[in-house]
Amino acid sequence: MKNSKKVISLLMASALVFTGNPHNLTVNALTQYNPGVTVEKNSTGKSDADYQATFVYEDQDERDAVSVSVTGSLQFYKHDDITDGFINTGTADGAKVYDAFHYEKGMFNTGYGLNGDSQSYELTEVEDERFEVTLPLPGNLYYYDYVVTYEDGSQVTIQDPANKSESNPASKHDSGHSIFYVGNSNNTAVGQEKIYPRTDEKKGTYSFVEYQAVDGTKQPLGVYLPKDYDSSKLYKTIYVSHGGGGNEVEWMGIGAVPNIMDNLIAENEVAESVVVTMDNSYFGWNYDTISKNFKENIIPYIEQHYSVSMNVKDRALCGLSMGSMTTSTILLQNTELFGAYGCFSGANTQTTIKNVDELKNVKIYLTGGNVDMATKATTPEGDVGNPGKTVGLAKILTNLGVNYEMDIKDGAHDWAVWRAAFTTFVKDYLWDTNDILKPAGVSVENNIDFSNVKDAPYQATFIFEDTDQRNAVSVNVQGGFQFYKEDEIGKYEEPDDPRTPVYNAYQYKEGMFPTGYVLDGSLIKYDMTEVKDERFEISLPLPGNLYYYDYEITYDDGTTVVIQDPANKSPSNNLNGHDCGHSLLYVGDKNNTASGQEYVYARNDKNGSLHYDTYTSLDGTEQPLGIYLPYGYDSSKVYKTIYVSHGGGGNETDWMTIGALPNIMDNLIADKEIDETIVITMDNTYYSFDAAKTVDNLTKNIIPYVENNYSVSKKSEDRAICGLSAGGTFTANALVSAYKEFGYYGVWSPRNTVIGPLVEDGTIGKDILNEYKNNVYYIGVGNLDISLRQNQEKLLYDTLINEGISASIEHKNGAHDWYVWRDLFTTFAKDYLWDVKTDDEGKEDIADGNIEDNTNTNTSDKTNNKSKNVKTGDEMSLTPYVSTLFITLASMILLVNKRIKDRI
């Protein structure tokens, strides 16, 4: 049969014309078209259509195809034939259908015939099972399928094998039809001007991803990203649903969403937006389940994986047909999820209305075709009780006094209407191009807005978007943003000293220093401005430093909470969730920052590593450690160790985050200011800073664990200990009961020190005091530190000096806070601990791994011939201790191995 038909086909191909339809266009018989569809300009002059499309189908089935026809969105109607009553009565009387050969300008196409009269175009068999037909067509995006009848009487409807719809490779979903473009943006149907692909580089991208749905399964999403998507920017989101039987691919293909968005964004018709499509067919159109899935799964997934605004005003939802039923359900039941709703061809009018007031605060756009089965109603005045009808929802909203826009398009229940509807919704009802928002969190830039605060070289913009179910009525930012002048500080340690003036960020002058609190214990609170619904912003002029901050939120029910910035949470210990309790903000760099903070900034190279570990503690429980390893850590080498304690209420993460210890060590080591050293932090809060337990736990559990698991020296002169506040007291306790375990002690802002009374009552005798002389002591405190009024750091210093023990004390600008403690740690590590050892040729003397034989025991590198530079700080003097001067000097001469390097 196939061979006999080939002879007939060849004879037909030799003719000058072929006619598969009485109105078929004349085609040059010598033109050989490829399988698929080819679009050309219509040069025959026999139709108002400016183009012609030639369909070529070559059957590959084993059966013999006896006829082929093409169907799709290839029927046309005249606008004037459509009675105004159609959307109220649903009657298609007078709506005469026209085929492509009778097209006249001004007609619009539909995806089906209104009265069961969809047009089918027979293809002519021009060769053995090669079928062709040419149709005159106006500009538009068309879909089509082939209906193939075989000699055995069977019939199939298929996509064009040579032009299959694009699919999602993972789900295998596609648009269900073959599609092709005719015309261009200047020659197309009304409403279709934006559907054509751009010919320049201003094109976004789309892809398909998977998320975990509400039932725990992996389900697909389509995600369109605008051109040059940048995760440092913040984008709006448009969530778009298909209709019954559809999927996540349809809007990206037959719906032309990527092209529409590319054109609208390039032409500045809408703010840059991310568009998300999904597969709601999976849920069997259970609207409650779909709504829950949106709220708990899709939206959180997108907001976690893409840089999009979490403000409801920056989210829009739209859908067609059953997707419009979904959209209207969420509109009426979960209004708060989106700021704008587009219902295209359908509405669920049988659902409960949750909150009429919320409905009045969102944008609502209703649309459908003028011959759309989901637009029409069943009674002349519109039947509110008829589910699925757009006019029914319009009636409900009208009765509630809710504003909406109703826009009837030329067309039926098909994609020509929905593409036009999406274009209108996005272009006319969503966000202007100047409505670009920075992402929530904090950003730092040069000071361009505060000309009256010229001494602050930077400005930080804080943005908080509330996602709580309650309404936030006010938000302020607070933290380390109080400033003081050094020359206005009196004798703060004296309780009756007049209050030192405090300044806010807007009053900053060069030379001021920040504190973590006002001296009366309060904080300066900076009220943020609500720029949009529950989006709050403020900018502060700031000098360089590492700041901490939190948000204080007041809700409409009167409750107030203080939280970290949800968009900038403190880094945490991945093993137990501990963090430093505040959000952090780096401003400036090492060349433009406060004195003492030069080393807190992260390097671009030679970075050590930080990880958290656990050890078995004194009571048998597993407790956390923070471990800093220097750049290039090598287990064949031997390293010094510093054990560092936080203060009351803190934990092992404090020093590693707000304390900037890894950055400080990276910089000091890279600059050869200290020998390569491992730093260990612990959680002393677990033992409530019990003096005996914390020290015993350190010496009997932590140190052995570290020395068994890391390549470190076991010599006391290669260990240092330091701590702040309660951790300063902990260090002072270690000085008493573990004086042989460490060579260096840093005691900062202590709340209590016990050595004085123990020396006075003889508990600590001369033999032990002589042992103390082998160690180095660096005591520090802020000049506005509450610890000054407890006088503990001075009592410790006095006791040591009076016993002829060399010690150093220093006051830093600041209060009982991290600005002081970072500065003190930097000074301790840089000026009091171990130098990088070099041989006579200037090469580093690296231990070969034999801890006992090869560890460098010369710890005099920072004290060698520098006795004159033992620090007393700005507020302290050695004058009261003249009586012990000779004893002190003598002990310092003996302390050849423990002196302080010249501080240049």
C-alpha positions, 0 to 999 in steps of 0.5 A: 500500500505504501509503495502504490501510494508513493506513485500517486503522491509523486504525480501530485507533487509535480503539479503547480498547485495543490489544494487540501481545502477549497480555500487553500493557498497556492503553494509553489510545488518546488518548495520543500518544507521540513516536517513541522510548521513553517511561517512566511509572509502571505504574499497571495493577497487573498486574505486579510491575514498577513502570514501563512503557516505550512504544516507538514506531517510525516507519519512514522507509524507502522500502520498506514495513515489515510487522513490527517487533520490539524486542530487547535486555536484556529477558529475565529470570531467577530467582536461585533457578533458577540452579544453583550448578554453572553457573560450573563446568559451564556448564550452563544447565539449570533457567535458565528465561527469562521475558519482561517480561510475566512479571516478578516481583520479585527477577528479574534481566535479561540481554542475551541468552537463555542457551539461544538463547531471547532475547525479542523483542517484536512492535510493533503497527502503529497507523498507517501504518508507525507501530509501538508496544508497551508493556512492564512493566519494573523499574528499570535501564538497558536497551539495545534495538534494532529488528528491521524486516522489509520487504515484500520479505522483507529484515530489518535490526536498527537502533538506534532512529532517535529515540534513537540512542546517543551517539557520539564525533564524531571516530571516529563510534564509539558504544555500538552500541545505543539505551539508556534509563533506568527507575526511580531509585537507590531503585527499581532492580535490585541493583548498579544504584543508582549508574548514574543521573544526578545531579539536582544540580550535583555532576556531572563531565564527559567528552570524547573526545580523540586520542593517538598510538598505538604504531603512530603513528596517532591513536587515540581516548580517552574521558576523565572528569574529576570535578566541579571538576577542578583542575590544581593537584590530583592525581587517581587514574586508572582505565583501563577497557577495553570488550570484543570489538567495542566502543570508547572510547564504550561505558563512557561510555554503556551502561556509565554510568561518568560517572554511577557516578563522579559518585555515588560521588565525591559520596557520598565513596565514592572519591577524586576520579579521572580515568577513561580509556577507549580503543579496543582493538578497533583492535589486533585484541586483540593483547594484547602490542601493547595492553600496550605501547600502554598503557605507552608511549602511553596512560599517558604521554599522560594523565600529560602532559595531565592532573594525575594521579599517576604513582605506580602505586598511584594507577592502576587497570585494569579491563575486560570480556570481551576487555577482561578478557583484556587486564587479566589479561594486563597483570596477569600480565605487566606487574604494575608498571603498575597498583596495582589490577586488575579482571577482569570476565567473562574472563581470559587464563590462557595467558600468562607470569607475570612476577613472583609477588612483584609480584602479591602487592602489588596488589589483584585483583578478579575477577567475572562473572555467575552465568550468564556464559559467561566465568565458567563452566569446562568441568570441575566443579573448574574448568579452569585450561587453559581460556582466557577463564574467570574461575575459571581465573585464580582457580585460578592465583592460589590456587595461587600464594598470591596474594590476590584477591577473587572476586565473582559477580553475578546476570547474564550476559555483559552490561552489567548485570553489568559496571556492577555490577562497575565500581561494586563495584571502584571503591567497595570496592577503590580509594582512600578519599576521604581519600587525596588526594595533592598533585601531585609537585613543590613547593608553598609555603604559610604555615607551619602545621606548624612552630610551633617555627620561627616565624621562617620564615613559609613552608613548602615541601612537596617530593614526588618520585614515582620512575618509574625501573624500579629501586626507589628506596629513599631520596631526599633533597632538597638545595640552597640550604638552609644558613643562617648568622648574620651575627654568627657570621662571623669572618675567613673570608678567613683560612684558619685562621679557625674554622669558622662554625656552619651551621644547617639549615632547622628551626633557622632564626632571623630574620636568618639568610641562606642559602647554596648549600653548607656552607662545607666544600663539602658540602650539608645533605641532608634525607631524605624520607619514603616515604609510599607506594610510591616516593612521597617527601615532606618539608616544610621551614620557609623564609624568603622567597627564590629557592632552588634544589634537587635530589633525590638518589636511591638505588636498590635496586641501590646506585646513586645519582643526583642529578637535578632535580625531574622535576615542576619542571625548570628553564626551558631554552633552547628552541634547544639545551636548556641550563638552569641545572642545578637546579630552582627555588623562589620563596618569599615576595614582595618584602615578605617576603624576604631582604635583597637579594632584593626585586627577584627576584619576578615582576611581575603587570604591565609584564613584559619578554620573554626569548628565546634567539637565536644569532649567529656566534661567533669560530670560525664556529659558531652560539652562543647568546645570551639576550636580555632586552627591556624592557616595551614594547620599541620599535625606534624608541627607543635602549636601553642594554645590559648584557652578563652572564656566568655562571660556570664550567660555566654557560651563557646560561640561568643569569642568566635563570633562577636569576639572576632577571635578567628579574624584577630588570630588570622591577622596577627599570625599572617602579620607575624605578630604571634606564633601559630597558635590554636585557640579553644573556647568553652561553655562555662555557663554550664557549670554556672561559673562554679570556681572549683568545677570550671577550673577542674574541668579545664585542667582535668578534661578540656586540656587533656582532650585538646592535647590528645586530639590536636598537635599542641605543646604540653608545656605550661609556658606554651599555654595561655588563659584569658577571659572576660567578666565572669570569665575574668573571674574564672581566669583569676581563679585559675591563677590561684588554683592552676598557676602551674598550668599556664604561662600567661593570664589575661584577666579582663573586667573581673567581677571578683578576684580571690587572690588578695584575701588568700595572700593576706590570710596566708593560704597562698604562701611565699613559695606559691607566690614565687611560682607566680613569678614565672608567669605573665599577667595582663589585666584590663578593663574599660574606662567606663566599665561597671567592673571599675566600681567593684575595683577587682582588677585593681585589687588583683594588680595591687596584690601581685605588685605588692608581692613583687610579681610583675603584672600589667594593667591597662584601661581601654576606651569602652564599657563592659562590652565587646569593644573593650574585650576584643581590644584586650585580646588583641593586645594580649595576643600581640604584645604578651604572647609568643613571637614567631621564632626565626633562626640567624638567617631569618627563617622560621624555626618550626618544630618537627613534631617532637613535643617534649624535645622540639617545642620552643621553650623560649617565651621571653620574646615579648619581654626581652629588655622591654621592662620599661613598657609594662603597661599601667594604662591611662588611668593607673600609675605605679607611683603608689607602689614606689615602696615595692619598686626595687622588688618589682624590678628585681623580679622583672630581671629574673623574668628573662623568659617572660617579658613583654615585647616592645610595643611600638 
